[in-house]
Amino acid sequence: MKMRRMVKVAATAALALCVTALGPAAASAQDTPGAAATAYVALGDSYSSGVGAGSYDNDSGDCRRSTVAYPQLWADANAPSSFDFTACSGARTTDVIATQLDPLSANTTLVSISIGGNDAGFADTMQTCVLSGTSACLSAVATANQYITDTLPGRLDAVYDAIRAAAPNAEVVVLGYPRMYELGGGCVFGISEESRAAINSASDNLSEVTAKRAADHGFAYGDVRPAFTGHEICSSDPWLHSVTLPVTDSYHPTAAGQSGGYYPVMEDLV
């Protein structure tokens, strides 16, 4: 990916020299070098739509697409020739296939997606951990882990196959999920440390399974866990909401998590 970025920079520099030599007529032919090469579609769940980051597009309704979510930040920074943002809060793999793929075509050159957390019952697991104590939490996490290991790979295969069929020429970037908690951190109240460790372990399992399925489809995988290290819940500078209002923002990235966590990972892969 770094070599590709160097090639892109060299190509841009060469184009600039041509524009200088040929004059204003050549400059007007392409005001934003490279933009025409990128037709970008952003798919996925609430981590891609930007739930928790605020600044929601009113037209997105319950999908709660944020103007500071990483797909919008990438589009703002890179000026693609087209940008379709269909990621939606609460989406599962089946929702992506059923409702989000319409903008994809043979002309699509870039697709991003985060998906799988809702399939694995992330929201229900967190609710159990918060409301029902350590024993119930560990049981819920174990159930989620079994689903991630046994069932989620097939669900990811289905959605990745559908993306490739609809956008055969696109580069596809799959973004993962952060660990929720800094262990040994500054949280005085809340769930037990044992529950926090179990939730982090499930996040690792989800990341590993997703990375493997993405690689097997020839897709790039963006592991956001390193970017969020030191910014989990219970850290001194969290980029994730704990329990908050509105409750649907709970356990989602803040605006800083989108700009400091997800966006740089996306930018580095494209």
C-alpha positions, 0 to 999 in steps of 0.5 A: 500500500505504501508503494501505491501511495508513492506511485500516486504521489509521483503520478500527481507530480508528473501531471502537475508538470504537464499542466505547467507546460501545456497551460490553462487549457490542460489545467481545466481538463482535470481540476482535481487530479486523481478524483475521476479515478475513484467512485467510492461506496461506504457500506456497513453498520453503525461504526461506519455510519458514525453513530456516537460521533454526532453531526448526523445528516437529517436525511439519513433518518434512523441510519444516523450517518454522521458528517464526521464519520470516517467515510465522509472524512475520507471523501472530504479529503480525497474528492472522489468522483462519486460518493454513496454513503449507505452504511446504517445503524443496526445493520447486519450482513443480511441488511447490507445485502438487502438494502445497501448494495444498489450504488455498486457497479462495475464502475465502482472503484472503492468500497469500505465496510464494517460489519459483523458486530450486530450479527454476533449480538454485540448490543445484547451482550453489552446490555447483559454485561451492564445490567446482569452481573459478571456471571451472566456477562461471561455467559453472553460473551461465550455465546457471542464467541461461539457465533463469531467462530462457527456462524459469522464466517459464512455470513461474512462470506455471503456479504463479501461475495455479494460486494464482489459480484456487484462491484467486480473492479473495486478495491474493498477495504474491511474495517474492524472493531476496537477493544472496548476497555483499557484493562487496569484503567481508571474506571471506578464504577461499571462492570467488573474487570473480568467482564471487561477482559472477556469483552476485549477477548471477544473483540479480538476474536471478531477481528481475527475472524473478520481479517481472515475472511477479508483476506480470503476474498482478496480484500484489505483489512484495517485493524483499528485496535492499535489506533484505539490503544490508549483510547478505550473506555477507562483510559484517560482519553477515551474515544469510545462512549461508555453508557451515555445518552442517547443510549444508542450512542453507548459503546460507539466511537466519538467524533475523535474515534472516527477522526483519530481511529478509523479515518487514518486506518482507512487512509493508510489502506487506500 
